[in-house]
Amino acid sequence: MLVGLVLAVDAAFVAVYFLARIQRASDITKLVFTVVWTLMTLGVVLRGLNRIRSARSAGSGLLRR
């Protein structure tokens, strides 16, 4: 699920990149776009990892080794 969410975020940002013609934008616009994309991806990953950690600490049988 985590990989799917990261791929969805990436797909959305790639679509925005081309639809908004970011490749032709100024350098600062490209930088801001990249920072926002990175922060969104980081947010998705951290949230997913927190859920995994919570499930493991709660003793969930689904995630035990």
N, C-alpha and C positions, 0 to 999 in steps of 0.2 A: 504494500500500500504506500509506503514511504517513497519508494522509487517512482511509482505512478504519479504521486503528487508533485514530485520534483520535475518529472517529465511534463506534466501539465503546466506548471509554472514556466518552464523553459519554452514550451510550445506557444504559450500566450505571449511571452515577451518577444519571441522571434517573429510572431505574427504582427505585433505592434511595431517592431523595428522596421519591417518592410512596408506595412500599411501607412505608417506615419512618415516614411522616407527618412528615417533617422540617419541612414548612411550618407545623406546629403546635408545633414545638419552641422552646426558648428561643433567645434571640439568640446566646448563646455557642455553642450546638450548631450553629446555622446557620453561624456564622463558621468553626468548626472543619471542618464539612462542606465549605464552599467552599474553604478552604485545602487540604484533602486532595485535593479534585477538581482544583484548579489545579496542585498539585504532581505529581499523577499524569499529567495532560495534558502538563505540562512535561517530565516524564521520558520519555514516549513520543516527544515531538517531538525532544528532544535526542538520544535514541538513534537515531532515524531519520535525523536530520541528520548524525550522526557516521558512520553507515553510508554515506550518500551521499558525504561527504567522503573516507572511506577508499576507496571505489570509484573516485572521481575521481583520487585521488593514486596509486592502484595502476595507473592507465592502463586501466581497464576500458573497452572499446569501447561498452558499452551506455549509458554516461552521458556520453560525449563529445559535444561540439557540432560 
